C-alpha cells in the first residue's frame, strides 16, 4: 500500500508541475482532475479562443495493478521520463497509448 500511495503522490506531482508551465495570460484554463479512489488522473484544457471552443485532454494517467498506466501524454517533456526521475522503475510504467505488441520495444512495462 505504501508503494501505491507513493505512486499517487508522484503522478499528482508531475501533473501539477506540468500544469504550472502553462502561460498565465492564456484564455484557456487548465484543470487538474485527481481521483485517488479510482486512481484516475488528468490534465485537461478548457475555454475559448478567437470565438472557438477549446477542450482537450493533455494527459491521462491511471494506476492499476500497482503500475502507472500513461493512457495519453500530449506533453513535449514525456511524463514517463519525469516519473523515472522521481524513482519509479520503468518496469512499473506502462505506455498505454502504444498498442500491446509494440510495448515490448519501449523499455517500459508491457502491461
C-alpha positions, -999 to +999 in steps of 0.1 A: +000+000+000+029+023+006+041+019-030+006+028-042+004+059-021+039+070-034+028+065-070-003+086-064+019+113-050+043+112-079+016+113-105-001+143-088+033+160-085+043+157-122+008+167-134+008+197-111+043+208-121+035+205-158+002+224-154+022+253-138+042+257-170+011+269-188+010+306-198-009+326-172-021+350-199-038+323-218-075+324-223-076+287-219-079+272-184-061+241-173-078+218-150-062+191-129-086+162-122-075+138-095-095+107-085-073+089-060-100+064-050-104+053-086-068+061-095-076+082-125-056+115-131-060+140-159-049+174-171-073+190-194-076+224-211-109+242-215-120+276-227-125+298-257-100+313-281-110+336-310-146+325-307-137+288-309-143+264-281-111+247-269-112+215-249-089+185-247-071+161-226-034+168-223-025+139-200-045+109-188-028+086-163-043+056-144-029+034-117-039-002-119-024-034-107+003-013-089+016+001-122+013+036-136-005+035-170+000+065-191-030+064-213-023+097-231+006+120-230+003+152-251+033+169-235+066+176-251+086+165-220+073+129-218+059+123-183+072+087-182+107+100-180+097+125-153+083+097-132+115+077-137+135+107-124+114+106-093+123+069-087+095+049-104+111+019-121+104+016-158+090-018-151+061-001-132+052+023-160+030+012-190+028+033-220-009+025-227-010+047-257+012+022-276-005-010-288+002-040-266+025-056-292+047-025-295+052-020-257+079-046-256+101-023-276+096+008-254+119+000-225+089+003-202+064-023-188+043-043-212+012-043-191 
